[in-house]
């Protein structure tokens, strides 16, 4: 039997090397690379319409928006369309994705403790489960749809979406707490739970530094700051102040957040808050009141989305199985998704100037989406391990049972075939779920400038993607929002104007 063990090792190694064929990252990489093709940067002075038409790349996504991963590919297709300036197509896909999430939330909850009692609910791998968006993905979905509303000149619709985004942050936190408690309850029924958690936590140990850059995966300062801007445009400074404060709590190092919270605390007469803010940020003062008769000004806010959130990778570990008599029964495997710590990049700011330098500055980091993705994966660890333990036990029982049946029949050839066949099945079908929304940015940054009202020329410059000259019309006491997406050596830009600017 020892010789049989040695003969099976190359088979298992070959299966491990084959990996997960046609995974979601493999399908998305060509589409992201197409957006990065070197060409003159693209600007869109009219909301949602690129100044230079960008042809939609040939994509397999039209055939993917069905089945278990429908939600994921709706979000991917909507995001790619939005970057290219195809607002209506993006709006439809995001709306459909939001409806899928609503339908999923309305479904009866299948608890992990119920799955454990049944033996196993999934006999292949987690990829056969319907895709459910992570908390940070659900939040950003509503924020990106709010941008589509703005591009369609619907400020009220954008206001509805940012409220939904903020509600998602609260909902995601409660859901995560329930899932962790549920996973622990299910794990108490599984004697191998502790071993599974130890193995996974060891594999994820290198991610602690990345995940530690964010408080959790549900709340992000980018969305809170964006909603604060929308509330200011709607003439609701009190609501804006609340969300700016939430953003500052999450990302207190951002100087733009410090300035906006201090500014609104002063203008709204928040005396106690202002005293505390002055203690925390002694170098930040409320802006001076405009002099009587001064020329009208407006506000330009630049939202910079840099690069792509990284894809998940796979850790697969083969596990030898003993039979009922202390011999060798074959192999099973465990597979976990993880994020590589290779090539960690420091956010690079975007330089912004108006009219050749009349007003200028650089964007500052506001949200590390990469860290949120890592944090979300770590938060799901108890749930993933519980499913893995249940599935591994079921596959092990299949292998041992097949070998024992052949052994009782006294058929050595059948016994060997049972070991090989079930081992191949166990290892080949155990693939980590690598699905995630890959067209989201790696990080988000912001800059806010007060500029003279009227026709302005904004220069946006990246050290890796060149520069764009973007003409905008700044309304008196109003806002111009500029969204910049860097795709490799290329910048995609659009702008919208409006708001009361109180």
BELUR-V977585 format. One record per residue. N is the residue number from 1. PSI is psi in whole degrees, 0 to 359 (none if undefined). Layout:
BEGIN
n=N psi=PSI
n=N psi=PSI
END
This chain:
BEGIN
n=1 psi=331
n=2 psi=323
n=3 psi=323
n=4 psi=319
n=5 psi=314
n=6 psi=324
n=7 psi=334
n=8 psi=338
n=9 psi=313
n=10 psi=326
n=11 psi=313
n=12 psi=319
n=13 psi=319
n=14 psi=321
n=15 psi=320
n=16 psi=321
n=17 psi=329
n=18 psi=325
n=19 psi=198
n=20 psi=108
n=21 psi=143
n=22 psi=49
n=23 psi=169
n=24 psi=315
n=25 psi=322
n=26 psi=327
n=27 psi=328
n=28 psi=330
n=29 psi=316
n=30 psi=326
n=31 psi=320
n=32 psi=322
n=33 psi=325
n=34 psi=322
n=35 psi=337
n=36 psi=0
n=37 psi=130
n=38 psi=131
n=39 psi=169
n=40 psi=137
n=41 psi=151
n=42 psi=130
n=43 psi=151
n=44 psi=86
n=45 psi=333
n=46 psi=132
n=47 psi=124
n=48 psi=2
n=49 psi=112
n=50 psi=144
n=51 psi=324
n=52 psi=115
n=53 psi=135
n=54 psi=114
n=55 psi=140
n=56 psi=130
n=57 psi=149
n=58 psi=133
n=59 psi=141
n=60 psi=1
n=61 psi=333
n=62 psi=331
n=63 psi=357
n=64 psi=351
n=65 psi=43
n=66 psi=166
n=67 psi=204
n=68 psi=332
n=69 psi=22
n=70 psi=313
n=71 psi=313
n=72 psi=315
n=73 psi=336
n=74 psi=317
n=75 psi=318
n=76 psi=312
n=77 psi=321
n=78 psi=320
n=79 psi=316
n=80 psi=319
n=81 psi=320
n=82 psi=319
n=83 psi=322
n=84 psi=356
n=85 psi=13
n=86 psi=76
n=87 psi=314
n=88 psi=317
n=89 psi=318
n=90 psi=317
n=91 psi=315
n=92 psi=317
n=93 psi=318
n=94 psi=319
n=95 psi=318
n=96 psi=321
n=97 psi=318
n=98 psi=323
n=99 psi=322
n=100 psi=316
n=101 psi=318
n=102 psi=317
n=103 psi=320
n=104 psi=319
n=105 psi=334
n=106 psi=349
n=107 psi=152
n=108 psi=142
n=109 psi=124
n=110 psi=110
n=111 psi=151
n=112 psi=330
n=113 psi=325
n=114 psi=319
n=115 psi=317
n=116 psi=319
n=117 psi=328
n=118 psi=347
n=119 psi=300
n=120 psi=135
n=121 psi=336
n=122 psi=118
n=123 psi=359
n=124 psi=279
n=125 psi=176
n=126 psi=347
n=127 psi=342
n=128 psi=352
n=129 psi=148
n=130 psi=139
n=131 psi=130
n=132 psi=126
n=133 psi=140
n=134 psi=162
n=135 psi=316
n=136 psi=329
n=137 psi=319
n=138 psi=319
n=139 psi=311
n=140 psi=331
n=141 psi=314
n=142 psi=323
n=143 psi=315
n=144 psi=326
n=145 psi=326
n=146 psi=323
n=147 psi=322
n=148 psi=320
n=149 psi=318
n=150 psi=318
n=151 psi=337
n=152 psi=13
n=153 psi=35
n=154 psi=84
n=155 psi=324
n=156 psi=318
n=157 psi=321
n=158 psi=322
n=159 psi=320
n=160 psi=316
n=161 psi=321
n=162 psi=329
n=163 psi=320
n=164 psi=322
n=165 psi=316
n=166 psi=325
n=167 psi=324
n=168 psi=325
n=169 psi=322
n=170 psi=315
n=171 psi=319
n=172 psi=322
n=173 psi=314
n=174 psi=320
n=175 psi=318
n=176 psi=317
n=177 psi=320
n=178 psi=320
n=179 psi=320
n=180 psi=315
n=181 psi=320
n=182 psi=317
n=183 psi=320
n=184 psi=320
n=185 psi=318
n=186 psi=323
n=187 psi=332
n=188 psi=340
n=189 psi=353
n=190 psi=113
n=191 psi=340
n=192 psi=5
n=193 psi=314
n=194 psi=318
n=195 psi=319
n=196 psi=316
n=197 psi=319
n=198 psi=318
n=199 psi=315
n=200 psi=318
n=201 psi=325
n=202 psi=318
n=203 psi=329
n=204 psi=1
n=205 psi=324
n=206 psi=349
n=207 psi=355
n=208 psi=319
n=209 psi=320
n=210 psi=312
n=211 psi=330
n=212 psi=352
n=213 psi=350
n=214 psi=152
n=215 psi=312
n=216 psi=181
n=217 psi=3
n=218 psi=331
n=219 psi=128
n=220 psi=140
n=221 psi=333
n=222 psi=311
n=223 psi=317
n=224 psi=319
n=225 psi=318
n=226 psi=316
n=227 psi=326
n=228 psi=319
n=229 psi=316
n=230 psi=317
n=231 psi=321
n=232 psi=319
n=233 psi=329
n=234 psi=357
n=235 psi=32
n=236 psi=72
n=237 psi=330
n=238 psi=316
n=239 psi=321
n=240 psi=318
n=241 psi=318
n=242 psi=315
n=243 psi=326
n=244 psi=321
n=245 psi=321
n=246 psi=318
n=247 psi=319
n=248 psi=324
n=249 psi=323
n=250 psi=321
n=251 psi=71
n=252 psi=344
n=253 psi=348
n=254 psi=117
n=255 psi=330
n=256 psi=319
n=257 psi=316
n=258 psi=314
n=259 psi=318
n=260 psi=322
n=261 psi=317
n=262 psi=317
n=263 psi=311
n=264 psi=327
n=265 psi=321
n=266 psi=314
n=267 psi=333
n=268 psi=359
n=269 psi=31
n=270 psi=78
n=271 psi=311
n=272 psi=316
n=273 psi=317
n=274 psi=321
n=275 psi=317
n=276 psi=320
n=277 psi=321
n=278 psi=328
n=279 psi=318
n=280 psi=322
n=281 psi=74
n=282 psi=341
n=283 psi=2
n=284 psi=123
n=285 psi=151
n=286 psi=148
n=287 psi=150
n=288 psi=146
n=289 psi=143
n=290 psi=143
n=291 psi=149
n=292 psi=132
n=293 psi=7
n=294 psi=152
n=295 psi=144
n=296 psi=147
n=297 psi=164
n=298 psi=180
n=299 psi=131
n=300 psi=123
n=301 psi=123
n=302 psi=120
n=303 psi=119
n=304 psi=118
n=305 psi=113
n=306 psi=120
n=307 psi=199
n=308 psi=143
n=309 psi=139
n=310 psi=155
n=311 psi=159
n=312 psi=154
n=313 psi=178
n=314 psi=137
n=315 psi=121
n=316 psi=129
n=317 psi=117
n=318 psi=145
n=319 psi=116
n=320 psi=145
n=321 psi=129
n=322 psi=148
n=323 psi=188
n=324 psi=351
n=325 psi=16
n=326 psi=4
n=327 psi=194
n=328 psi=127
n=329 psi=354
n=330 psi=200
n=331 psi=148
n=332 psi=187
n=333 psi=158
n=334 psi=144
n=335 psi=131
n=336 psi=144
n=337 psi=151
n=338 psi=168
n=339 psi=132
n=340 psi=146
n=341 psi=10
n=342 psi=150
n=343 psi=46
n=344 psi=125
n=345 psi=140
n=346 psi=132
n=347 psi=132
n=348 psi=125
n=349 psi=160
n=350 psi=128
n=351 psi=134
n=352 psi=132
n=353 psi=150
n=354 psi=129
n=355 psi=46
n=356 psi=17
n=357 psi=4
n=358 psi=323
n=359 psi=138
n=360 psi=165
n=361 psi=183
n=362 psi=149
n=363 psi=153
n=364 psi=144
n=365 psi=140
n=366 psi=335
n=367 psi=127
n=368 psi=96
n=369 psi=326
n=370 psi=314
n=371 psi=325
n=372 psi=320
n=373 psi=317
n=374 psi=316
n=375 psi=319
n=376 psi=320
n=377 psi=317
n=378 psi=325
n=379 psi=333
n=380 psi=359
n=381 psi=312
n=382 psi=321
n=383 psi=315
n=384 psi=317
n=385 psi=320
n=386 psi=313
n=387 psi=322
n=388 psi=317
n=389 psi=315
n=390 psi=315
n=391 psi=319
n=392 psi=319
n=393 psi=319
n=394 psi=318
n=395 psi=323
n=396 psi=318
n=397 psi=322
n=398 psi=314
n=399 psi=310
n=400 psi=320
n=401 psi=319
n=402 psi=318
n=403 psi=318
n=404 psi=322
n=405 psi=318
n=406 psi=322
n=407 psi=318
n=408 psi=333
n=409 psi=355
n=410 psi=24
n=411 psi=100
n=412 psi=320
n=413 psi=319
n=414 psi=325
n=415 psi=315
n=416 psi=318
n=417 psi=319
n=418 psi=318
n=419 psi=312
n=420 psi=311
n=421 psi=313
n=422 psi=327
n=423 psi=315
n=424 psi=315
n=425 psi=312
n=426 psi=313
n=427 psi=318
n=428 psi=326
n=429 psi=351
n=430 psi=89
n=431 psi=138
n=432 psi=149
n=433 psi=107
n=434 psi=12
n=435 psi=135
n=436 psi=165
n=437 psi=100
n=438 psi=348
n=439 psi=6
n=440 psi=158
n=441 psi=159
n=442 psi=323
n=443 psi=161
n=444 psi=141
n=445 psi=166
n=446 psi=151
n=447 psi=138
n=448 psi=130
n=449 psi=140
n=450 psi=123
n=451 psi=159
n=452 psi=142
n=453 psi=156
n=454 psi=193
n=455 psi=123
n=456 psi=154
n=457 psi=115
n=458 psi=127
n=459 psi=126
n=460 psi=120
n=461 psi=129
n=462 psi=138
n=463 psi=345
n=464 psi=353
n=465 psi=15
n=466 psi=203
n=467 psi=158
n=468 psi=138
n=469 psi=116
n=470 psi=111
n=471 psi=136
n=472 psi=157
n=473 psi=113
n=474 psi=116
n=475 psi=145
n=476 psi=130
n=477 psi=20
n=478 psi=194
n=479 psi=149
n=480 psi=121
n=481 psi=127
n=482 psi=123
n=483 psi=128
n=484 psi=127
n=485 psi=124
n=486 psi=119
n=487 psi=94
n=488 psi=235
n=489 psi=24
n=490 psi=141
n=491 psi=131
n=492 psi=129
n=493 psi=149
n=494 psi=159
n=495 psi=151
n=496 psi=151
n=497 psi=156
n=498 psi=192
n=499 psi=158
n=500 psi=335
n=501 psi=35
n=502 psi=none
END
